[in-house]
Amino acid sequence: MSFAEVTSELKGLYKDQLGYPHPRVTGLSEADVQRWGDSLGASRSTLYDQIALYLARGFHASELTFAFCDAVINDLFGVITSADEHRPDLFWEVYLAFDEGEYYHGNNRDEDPMEVYTRPMIARIVSGISSN
């Protein structure tokens, strides 16, 4: 399995992410993470960072929606928390960036938190990483 196949599976699992909040029946699971890591020969930490980078780059390039990225990163965080694993630094930065876009800051409903907070945070993350 390649990382492209992992991203293809993610797109299949979250294909109904049309808006926020995002109602969904399925999402990624502990079993998916284990299978992907095993197939790629990658540690779970490495896999979490790879997925986070994929989300950050895709969102930054406007190829992936906020709803999609937010749903995936939140479900990954759930897997990490349930397994009591260490949160890799890159994953955590991306998670926090999407988290900031989930709510109005200071109850300021005149600004879109995704545009005001998430986009600039993701831009900084992406610009700080070389194109691997």
N, C-alpha and C positions, 0 to 999 in steps of 0.2 A: 504494500500500500504506500502511496506517495502522499505528501502533504496536500497536494491538489485534490486527492480523493477525500481527505479529511474535510477540506473546505467545501467540497461538493456535498458531502453528507450533512454538514452544518446547514448549508443552504436548503437542503431537503427537509431537515428537521424544523427549520424556522421559516418555511416558505410563506406562511400566512402572516408575517409581521408587516401589516399594512399601516399601522398607526400606533399611537401610544395613548392609553395603556394597551398592552398587547395581550389579548386573550389567546391562550394556546392550550392545547391538550398535551402535546408532547414537547420534549426538549431533550437536551443531552443528559446522559446519565453517567454514573460511576463506571458502568460496564463499557460505555462508549469510550471514555477516557482511557480505561485500561487497555481496551482493544487497540485504539489508535497508537498509544505509547508503545505497546508490544510490537505492532506492525511496523512502526517507524524505527524501532530500536532506540527510542528516545526516553529519557527520564520524564516523569510526569511534570517536573518543574520546567524542563525544556519545552515540552508540549504546551504548557500553559503560556509560556512566553511567546512561542510561535503563533498560537492562536490570537493572543493579545496584539501582537505586531500586525498580523493579518487584518484584524479588526481596525486598528488604528490607521494603517495605510489605506485600507478600503474606504473608511469613513472620510479620511482626509482628502482622498481623490473623488469623493462623492459617488463612489461605486457601491457602497453599502449604506443602508439607512441607519439612522440613529436607533430606531426600534429593533432592528436586527442585531446590531452590535450590543446594545444594552441588554437584550434578552440573553444573548450568548454569554456575555461577560458575567452577568448575574448568576446564570446557571452554573458556570464554571466556578464562581466563588462559592456557590452552594456545595459543589462536589469537594472543593478544597476544605471547606469548613467541616463538612460531614466526616471527611477522612482525617481531620485534624492535621492537615499538612501545612508546610511552610508556604507562604505566599511569595512567589518570586517578585523581585523588585519591579521589573518591567510590567508584569501582569498587574501588580498593585497600582502602578501609575495610571495605566489604561483604565482599570476598574474605577479609580477615583475620578478620572476625567468624565467617564460616562455617568457616574453617580451624580456629579454636579449638574448635569443636564436634566435630571429627573424632577426637579422641584423649583418653585419660584424662590429666589433668595430675598430675604427681607420682605416677603410677601409682595414683591414688586412684579405686578402682572403686566407691566408695560414692556418688559424685555423677555425675550425667548432665552431661557437658561441654556438651551442646547447651543445657540449661537454665541451667547455672551461668555459662557464658561467652558463648555465641552470643546467647541471648535478650536479656540486658542490653545487650550491645554493639549489637545491631540496634535496640533500643528507643532508645538514645542517638542513633544515626544518624538514625532516623526523626523523633525529637523535635527534632533540630537542623535539619531541613529544612522549609521552609514547604510548604504544600499547593499544589503547582503543578499 
